[in-house]
Amino acid sequence: KAVASKQVKLAPCVNKISIPFAVTDPKLWYPIGLGEQTLYAFKAKLIVGQKKVDERSKRTGLRTVELRQKPDQFGTSFEFLVNGIPVFGRGANWIPADIFPTRITKEKYKTLLTSLRDANMNMLRVWGGGIYEDDYYYDLADEMGILVWQDFMFACSMYPGDKPFLDNVRQEAIDNVKRLRDHPSIVIWVGNNEIETAWQHWGGWKDKNPSHVWDDYQKIFLRLLPQVLEEYDPSRPYWQSSPSSNFQADSEFQGIGDTHYWQVWHASKPFSEYENQFPRFMSEYGFQSFPEFETIKTYTTAEDRMSIETPVMLAHQRHPRGNQLVREYMLREYDQPKDFESFLYVSQVLQAEGIKLGAEHLRRLMPRNMGSLYWQANDCWQVASWSAMDYFGRWKALMFYTKRFYAPMAVSIQSDGSMLNFFVVSDSPEMKKAELNVDLIDLGGKSIMAKTLDVSVEPLKGKSYLSVPLAELLNGSDERSVVVLAELKIDGSTISRNQYYFKPFKEIAFSRPQIATAVTPTPGGFKLKLTSDRVARAVYLSGISSGAFKENYFDLFPGRPIEVEFRDEANLTAEEFRRLLKVRSLVDAFNN
């Protein structure tokens, strides 16, 4: 319906016309999990005499956004508030979905973003080393309630500050800000990726370059881009670089601003170092793995798959120490896998377990830390990389783990050396009543100790609700032959499950489990029920390329069956599904 009109006299050239109006009792746009993603269509018509000469429409959502930076006992907060509600950023870094952007279809955008939403992500960082994405990407984010951290496209390099270049930058920024500013999903503009920290820390850039190089940096990121935003989009916060402490401290200081942490991976620090980081918002951290075997088959022959060091495999590993680092970390936790395909499988579990440790720690810190964006969500080609999905959108182990550790309410287990602490993290703005069940079981499934606790889960917080001395918990049990299982239930339904092993996999006395499967046809696919006689680590379902499992890479415990849905895209019969299905657990990846 028409809500406002105005009689105007048009002058030659560009006319800027404002027509104030109010939306009565508007329905606000919220990120996923906090409310509906209500979108309004606004239309404007230009009528000369009685004739409509032009018309434009714009879809947007109504919401407020604030980047709250408030001094506290830890430094200065860094948290996004949407419609006044603090939002913990659960997500990852997005890179271009193809090395040839013109090949990215709407269907691919939708498939990838749907996957990320289904993995419980509510925020994506569009990385400054990529591209300004197509309008459709942001349309989908609006519809799905995924928040977007939008970098300007500058990364890992110093840029000139001469007038022709600055004029070019200004026009590029204006074009993209005007194009994207009406998307409610975008909650921040960020000047660049890692240039401030590169100047301070990368191989003496600061000492080797003349002072005007830094002056040029300030021209772009402290003056030009803020000026563009002040004119064309003053509604959103601007952050000049990622990571940054906004010049209040060193760019790598974790008490202010956002943090990139890469000592795990680049410096070979153990995964446990994640738990020694206390940022305000972690916007990058990551670890590599290899893609699915089906993906690797698209660019290799059988001869290429003799090892990860063949020329073709090395051509699809772009980090100079990538294979070395994956193997180094792997052998800390596992024995050498028995063959090529097993190495791929174990690399994915290794990556997933490492990022799980970091992500759960970051969520337990809430509200001190208010974001976990790991590197990276997706891939631009078939390659060994840090991604959670490979180039074809196939979920690696990390995506299935992500779905669990990014659940809006989740249980997390942490050891401080003397106590085992059971945390519940909640992104809900409301208190929730829940039941926490803790079991110590042996590898055959026998219960050694069990506790049940009613908990009132506090809103927007990570908190320990139960702490048990390790000596009391074990009570003489061998650490190599037991596991702790925690389940969080609401109204009798399990909403989160987690487990804690006291030793690395290679030190635990696992034996090969007998995993039984029962297949039931369902509309659009199959339901698979799995049971095991012993604890089975990282159970991996494969063999069927024409569809997708909704769960995978899960631990299976005796007496606790797991049901998994499979979406079928090939109209398989139940017999065909059973014949193709492969079920393995982690012990199958090694020679025993």
SULWOMO-V312185 format. One record per residue. SS is DSSP state (a for helix, b for strand, c for the rest). Layout:
# SULWOMO-V312185
ss
SS
SS
This chain:
# SULWOMO-V312185
ss
c
c
c
c
c
c
c
c
c
c
c
c
c
c
c
c
c
c
c
c
c
c
c
c
c
c
c
c
b
c
c
c
c
c
c
c
b
c
c
b
b
b
b
b
b
b
b
b
c
c
b
b
b
b
b
b
b
b
b
b
c
c
c
c
b
b
b
b
c
c
b
b
c
c
b
b
c
c
b
b
b
b
c
c
b
b
b
c
b
b
b
b
b
b
c
c
c
c
c
c
a
a
a
c
c
a
a
a
a
a
a
a
a
a
a
a
a
a
c
c
c
c
b
b
b
b
c
c
c
c
c
c
c
c
a
a
a
a
a
a
a
a
a
a
c
c
b
b
b
b
b
c
c
c
b
c
c
c
c
c
c
c
a
a
a
a
a
a
a
a
a
a
a
a
a
a
a
a
a
a
c
c
c
c
c
b
b
b
b
b
c
c
b
c
a
a
a
a
a
a
a
c
c
c
a
a
a
a
c
c
a
a
a
a
a
a
a
a
a
a
a
a
a
a
a
a
a
a
a
a
a
a
c
c
c
c
b
b
b
c
c
b
c
b
c
c
c
c
c
c
c
c
c
c
c
c
c
b
b
b
c
c
a
a
a
a
c
c
c
c
a
a
a
a
a
a
c
c
c
c
c
b
b
b
c
b
c
c
b
c
c
c
a
a
a
a
c
c
c
c
c
c
c
a
a
a
c
c
c
c
a
a
a
a
a
c
c
c
c
c
c
a
a
a
a
a
a
a
a
a
a
a
a
c
c
c
c
c
c
a
a
a
a
a
a
a
a
a
a
a
a
a
a
a
a
a
a
a
a
a
a
a
a
a
c
c
c
c
c
c
b
b
b
b
b
c
c
c
c
c
c
c
c
c
b
c
c
c
b
c
c
c
c
c
b
c
a
a
a
a
a
a
a
a
a
c
c
c
b
b
b
b
b
b
b
c
c
c
b
b
b
b
b
b
b
b
c
c
c
c
c
b
b
b
b
b
b
b
b
b
b
b
c
c
c
c
b
b
b
b
b
b
b
b
b
b
b
c
c
c
b
b
b
b
b
b
b
b
b
a
a
a
a
a
c
c
c
c
a
a
a
b
b
b
b
b
b
b
b
b
c
c
b
b
b
b
b
b
b
b
b
c
c
c
a
a
a
c
c
c
c
c
c
c
b
b
b
b
b
b
b
b
c
c
b
b
b
b
b
b
b
b
c
c
c
b
b
b
b
b
b
b
c
c
c
c
b
b
b
c
c
c
c
b
b
b
b
c
c
b
c
b
b
b
b
b
b
b
c
c
c
c
c
a
a
a
a
a
a
a
c
b
b
b
c
a
a
a
a
c
c
c
